[in-house]
Amino acid sequence: MSIVINVDVMLAKRKMSVTELSERVGITLANISILKKGKAKAIRLDTLNKICRVLSCQPGDLLEYVPDEEGEV
């Protein structure tokens, strides 16, 4: 199972930079970059709420479930 975080897609749709999102959400540029690169192991619901508010989107616009190939655990 793999959860993909599509922050980069929403940033492109909103024509917003990573720096602007970081400033408006109130989290570090490094943490936004971790989310954008798909390296995050977890995200606080409070952070997800703030990102959704700033990007005017739903959590499902940011999070996507992608099943692993058969046989992978």
C-alpha positions as CSV (number, residue, x, y, z in Angstrom):
1,M,0.0,0.0,0.0
2,S,1.2,3.5,-0.8
3,I,-0.2,6.9,-0.1
4,V,0.9,9.5,-2.5
5,I,0.9,13.2,-1.4
6,N,0.0,15.4,-4.4
7,V,1.0,18.8,-3.0
8,D,3.0,19.6,-6.1
9,V,-0.1,19.0,-8.3
10,M,-2.3,21.3,-6.1
11,L,0.5,24.0,-6.0
12,A,0.6,23.9,-9.9
13,K,-3.2,24.2,-10.1
14,R,-3.2,27.1,-7.7
15,K,-0.1,28.7,-9.3
16,M,1.5,28.9,-5.9
17,S,5.1,28.4,-4.9
18,V,6.4,26.1,-2.2
19,T,7.7,29.2,-0.4
20,E,4.3,30.9,-0.4
21,L,2.6,27.8,0.8
22,S,5.2,27.4,3.6
23,E,4.7,31.0,4.7
24,R,0.9,30.8,4.6
25,V,0.6,27.5,6.3
26,G,3.2,28.3,8.9
27,I,5.5,25.3,8.5
28,T,9.1,25.2,7.3
29,L,10.0,25.1,3.7
30,A,11.9,21.9,4.5
31,N,8.7,20.2,5.7
32,I,6.7,21.3,2.7
33,S,9.5,19.9,0.5
34,I,9.4,16.6,2.3
35,L,5.7,16.4,1.6
36,K,6.1,17.5,-2.0
37,K,8.8,14.9,-2.7
38,G,6.7,12.1,-1.2
39,K,9.2,11.4,1.6
40,A,6.8,12.1,4.5
41,K,6.0,9.2,6.8
42,A,3.1,11.1,8.5
43,I,1.2,14.3,8.4
44,R,-0.6,15.9,11.3
45,L,-4.3,16.5,10.7
46,D,-3.8,20.1,11.8
47,T,-1.2,20.6,9.1
48,L,-3.4,18.9,6.5
49,N,-6.2,21.2,7.6
50,K,-4.1,24.3,7.1
51,I,-2.8,23.1,3.7
52,C,-6.4,22.4,2.5
53,R,-7.5,25.9,3.8
54,V,-4.7,27.7,2.0
55,L,-5.0,25.7,-1.2
56,S,-8.9,25.7,-1.1
57,C,-9.0,21.9,-1.6
58,Q,-10.2,18.7,0.0
59,P,-7.8,16.2,1.7
60,G,-8.7,13.8,-1.1
61,D,-7.2,16.3,-3.6
62,L,-3.8,16.0,-1.8
63,L,-3.8,12.3,-0.7
64,E,-4.1,9.4,-3.1
65,Y,-4.0,5.6,-2.4
66,V,-1.9,3.7,-5.0
67,P,-1.9,-0.1,-4.5
68,D,1.4,-1.9,-4.6
69,E,2.0,-4.4,-7.4
70,E,0.8,-7.9,-6.6
71,G,3.0,-9.8,-4.4
72,E,4.6,-6.8,-2.7
73,V,4.2,-6.4,1.0
